[in-house]
């Protein structure tokens, strides 16, 4: 989840290579909720917190940890 702290976001291809899990399948409920709140976006091969929402980055990351 530390990849979300980067401007480009989390490399979802690398996530699958490292963990053998499709990020979007594993976290689809969380992602859907965050997308509806306009907090995150898919950006090429990356999933990221929208740059204008970085001020709540820790709250978004917590959603994936809990």
Secondary structure, 3 states (H helix, E strand, C coil): CHHHHCCCCEEHHHHHHHHCCCHHHHCHHHHHHHHHCCCEEEECCEEEECHHHHHHHHHHHHHHHC
